[in-house]
Amino acid sequence: MKAIEIHPDNMLSAIAAIPENVPVLMLNLLRYKEHATYEDEKDMPPCSGREAYLQRYVPAFIKLAADSGFKPFFTGDALASLVAPADEIWDNVALIEYPSFEAFRAIVESDVYKSELLPHRLAALEDWRLIVTAKTEFS
């Protein structure tokens, strides 16, 4: 099932499940649209979904999140899937570290994010997975 929005019920479940003030690593699986689709096409020059995400969304996100303590941990092209349904194909993978889930929430729930960044993400992505992880110590 395709998804590109953070559903409010999922956010509430995450808030209940994730301890406060624990560093989290967010796993992003990204599939881009061939052509970015903005609600008001005349506001933005045409581009691919990849361009909308990497050239419009990501720089604006980095600027907005600069004071949050976030750290891009890893980004890269998804080259092949060894264990996945045949129709589950991703273009990029990103791991982003935040000092806490609260820090992530403050960014994506801000008015600036909603008005200036969200339109680029929605225009760019065909499908998306965002999974919150926390470090597990192995004995």
C-alpha positions in Angstrom: 0.0 0.0 0.0 1.4 3.4 -1.0 1.7 6.1 1.7 3.3 9.5 1.7 1.7 11.1 4.8 2.3 10.8 8.5 -1.1 9.7 9.7 -2.2 11.3 13.0 -3.1 7.9 14.5 0.4 6.6 13.7 1.9 9.6 15.4 -0.2 9.0 18.5 0.9 5.4 18.6 4.5 6.4 18.2 4.3 9.0 21.0 2.9 6.2 23.3 5.5 3.7 22.3 8.7 5.7 22.2 10.4 6.7 25.5 11.0 10.4 26.0 14.5 11.8 25.5 15.8 8.7 23.9 17.9 9.1 20.7 16.1 7.7 17.6 17.2 6.7 14.2 14.6 7.2 11.5 14.7 4.8 8.6 13.3 6.4 5.4 12.5 4.3 2.3 11.8 6.6 -0.6 10.3 6.0 -4.0 10.0 9.1 -6.2 7.4 10.1 -8.8 8.7 10.3 -12.3 7.4 14.0 -12.4 6.8 16.0 -9.3 3.2 16.9 -8.9 2.4 20.1 -7.0 -1.2 21.2 -6.2 -0.6 24.5 -7.9 1.7 23.6 -10.9 2.2 27.2 -11.9 4.0 28.0 -8.7 7.0 25.6 -9.4 9.0 24.9 -12.5 8.6 21.3 -13.6 11.1 18.7 -12.3 11.3 15.0 -11.4 10.2 13.7 -8.0 13.8 13.0 -7.2 14.8 16.6 -8.0 11.9 18.0 -5.9 12.9 15.9 -3.0 16.7 16.2 -3.1 17.0 19.8 -4.4 13.9 21.4 -2.8 12.8 19.4 0.2 16.1 18.2 1.7 17.9 21.6 1.7 14.9 23.3 3.3 14.7 20.4 5.9 18.3 20.8 6.8 17.9 24.5 7.3 14.7 24.1 9.4 16.2 21.3 11.5 19.6 22.8 12.0 19.1 23.6 15.6 17.3 20.4 16.5 20.4 18.2 16.9 19.5 16.0 13.9 22.3 14.2 12.1 22.1 12.6 8.7 23.6 9.2 9.4 23.4 7.6 6.0 21.8 8.3 2.6 22.2 6.1 -0.5 20.6 4.6 -3.5 18.7 1.4 -3.0 20.4 -1.0 -5.5 18.6 -4.3 -5.0 16.2 -6.0 -2.6 17.2 -9.5 -1.4 14.1 -10.1 0.9 11.1 -8.1 -0.1 7.9 -8.4 -2.1 8.6 -8.1 -5.8 6.6 -4.9 -6.1 8.4 -3.2 -3.2 11.1 -1.1 -5.0 12.8 1.9 -3.4 14.9 4.6 -5.0 16.7 5.8 -1.9 17.3 4.9 1.7 18.1 7.4 4.5 18.9 7.0 8.1 18.5 10.2 10.1 19.4 10.5 13.8 17.5 12.7 16.2 18.3 13.4 19.9 14.7 12.3 20.6 11.3 11.6 18.9 10.2 15.0 20.4 12.8 16.8 18.3 11.5 15.1 15.2 7.9 16.0 16.0 8.8 19.6 16.7 10.1 19.8 13.1 7.3 18.1 11.2 4.5 19.6 13.3 5.8 23.2 12.8 4.0 25.7 10.7 7.1 26.3 8.6 7.4 22.6 7.8 3.7 22.3 6.9 3.6 25.4 4.7 7.1 25.4 3.1 8.5 21.8 3.1 5.5 19.5 3.1 4.4 20.5 -0.4 7.7 19.4 -1.8 7.6 16.1 -0.1 4.1 15.4 -1.3 4.9 16.5 -4.8 8.1 14.3 -4.9 7.1 11.0 -3.4 5.3 8.1 -5.0 5.7 5.9 -1.8 7.5 6.2 1.5 8.2 4.3 4.7 9.3 6.1 7.8 10.3 3.7 10.7 11.4 4.9 14.1 14.2 2.9 15.7 16.1 3.0 18.9 19.4 1.4 19.7 19.3 -2.1 21.0 22.2 -3.4 23.0 23.3 -6.9 22.2 24.9 -9.0 25.0 
